[in-house]
């Protein structure tokens, strides 16, 4: 009987909206702390080189493609230098045994001085071999990667995306030290469980739950009174929940934290209110059906601005929004 050949990570294809990241580079341990921007840029470098990432040679990318929402090239250069200097511990299997291998994330590179210039970069030979041998990967949605606002949220998102396609598994246990390393918590920072949970885990969980297609929970595991580990749980969301995620990703970032926290910080609604300004997911779907071709979220912003002068909110916000939308289409026909 022939032995089944494992599916290779290199066989996975990225799309316009998603990138592929080898599992070994998801569950890595930073010996040199990286920032959120460093992690995003590294993911972009991997994605840009993906078609021939296992081959020796140089890859070329425009610096403007790495800037994100800022215009300063020095931030790109700073990230490249940290990535080049970073030594990471990667969990691998060698000679049939689990092992930890220490490798560089990024090899030599050349940055053109022009603000609109190019970055030429290479990956170290051993890292290319690890990628070539990889059989587990995470598919990362670009929109989510850029929407997450902390390195801990991005690390957690990547961990769940790697594990989410394991049909026979819905949770995994980690020793507390190992989990801290995988999240990228610097040594000596947030040493107590309460601080770690409040400052890093709870905000990361909220963001991942709000912006990804999985619901995530992290439960402490105790030895006596001491937290010795954590249990990471993940559940794929139903389609209606995913529609809500897409609606949030398409909305302006302004006010997102308040929306994720279950509050609305919106001058058009008289300040902060617990959930009072949120529209139901079904309302967005109804707007798409009734008014095809219109930018729903732009019209929503127009509606909220119009509501700013009202002394009282309508009792049914969803109905009020659809009514405003109908009037808007009459005033602004598409043709």
Buried (B, 14 or more C-beta within 10 A) or exposed (E): EEEEEEEBBBEBEBEEEBBBBBBBBBBBBBEEBBBBBBBBBBBBBBBBBBEEBBEEEEBEBEBEEBBEEEEEBEBBBBBBBBBBEBEBBBBBEEEEEEEEBEBBBBBEBEBBEEEEBBBBBBBBEEBBBBBBBBBBBBBBBBBBBBBBBBBBBBBBBBBBBBBBEEEEEEEBEBEBEBBBBBBBBEEEEBEEBEEBBEBBBEBBBBBBBBBBBBBBEBEBEEEEEEBEBBBBBBEBBEEEBBBBBBBBBEBEEEBBBBBBBEBBBBEBBBEEBEEEBBBBBEBBBBBEEEBEEBEBBEBBBBBBEEBEEEEEBEEEBBEBBBEBBEEBBEEEEEE
